[in-house]
Amino acid sequence: MNDSKKSGMGVLLVCAFLAAVSNSGIFAALSDLQDKYGFSDAGLGYIAAAGFLTSVVVSITVAPFADRGHPKTLVVAGLAVSAAGSALFALSGSLLAFIVARGLIGAAMGTAGPAIRALAANLDPSRAAERLGRLRGIEMAGFTGGPLIGALLIEATSVNGMFVFFCSFALFALLVVMPRQLPTLPSTGESQRLSLGLLRLRPIRAASIASLTLFLPVGIYDALWDRYVTDRGGTNLMVGLSFLLYSIPFIMFGARGGRIADRRGARTMALAGIACAAPVVCIYGLLTNAWLIVLFGTVEGLVGALALPAAQSMMARAAPAGRAAAAQGLMGAGDLSTAAIVSLIAPMIYGSAGPEATFAVAAGAMAVLGVVVAYESREARD
């Protein structure tokens, strides 16, 4: 790997970490906001879904601009919008305002994320899964660091104080990234098109479904994880710790899992990962001790570290020339659309039938989608 590739990947890792850590504090605060302002369990779903839905729209409509020579602009814009969302959380006191704030944070991730992933995969296509695995690891470190820091800040100050901190951190990240040089993506005449047209390609559909299948449980976690852990006797600190323990396998094994996918085949590893992830999700609903739930996250994290880079590599390999960011944006939109639907439905199942049914339904859906992935990718070459 030459020096330019090393430098480019280093900057992307820094951008991914800063974007993730400045956007993830909300996970530790949902139950506190609900207790303080008295909105219903359905309100948790509305807040979570707003972030997913805005990110979907932005991923489809804005991500292709990275294929037209503007990847750095999208990363900078994402950090700025993230700061605005955190500021609105800090200044607001109504459910509607929280929904708008979460929407801004979702838009921020939809702006920066696809560009960063496409750049990482295109630095060296023969090692795409390895690089995406390393990127996923650093993203997970940022995402889980946010809730852990958020939980500590809530205990030390208040919910509002936590959002002030994350707003400040996003602004600091913006100042760090702006003077940095980022690589660009190859462009063709096809780069002007939106992402949705790519769905006519079977390999693109297979990669999208593989990724959204592995992402499906996130809808439960975003809407209910804080509530679920506290219902089982946990604390805010334990919620933050659960995210940290989930991320450790990504940090330690993400790049290694990517190398395995590069060697043995992205399709093979993605399907194996789905087959392992579905029963793991089902087991969550059977655990009644908060500490067991927290510790079990390392098992799911290990499965994800092996499977998610493979699914992302499937997309990187399937993307036509000049459509790298558009393909990554489409994949992100599929992930987030699925999570948005789940985040709306899961609180209703949780409230009426309990956690066992909630996680069992999610696991069943993952198993069915895994069969669809196998069918759609049956002609793909690993």
FENKAUR-V599520 format. One line per field, one symbol per residue. ss: DSSP state (~ for helix, > for strand, _ for the rest). A space follows every 10 residues. Layout:
ss->???
//
This chain:
ss->__~~~~~~~~ ~~~~~~~~~~ ~___~~~~_~ ~~~~~~~___ ~~~~~~~~~~ ~~~~~~~~~~ ~__~~~~___ ~~~~~~~~~~ ~~~~~~~~~~ ~___~~~~~~ ~~~~~~~~~~ ~~~~~~~~~~ ~~__~~~~~~ ~~~~~~~~~~ ~~~~~~~~~~ ~~~~~~__~~ ~~~~~~~~~~ ~~~~~~~~__ ________~~ ~~__~~~~~~ _~~~~~~~~~ ~~~~~__~~~ ~~~~~~~~~~ ~____~~~~~ ~~~~~~~~~~ ~~~~~~~~~~ ~~~~_~~~~~ ~~~~~~~~~~ ~~~~_____~ ~~~~~~~~~~ ~~~~~~~~~~ ~~~~~~~~__ ___~~~~~~~ ~~~~~~~~~~ ~~~~~~~~~~ ~~~_~~~~~~ ~~~~~~~~~~ ~~~~~~____ __
//
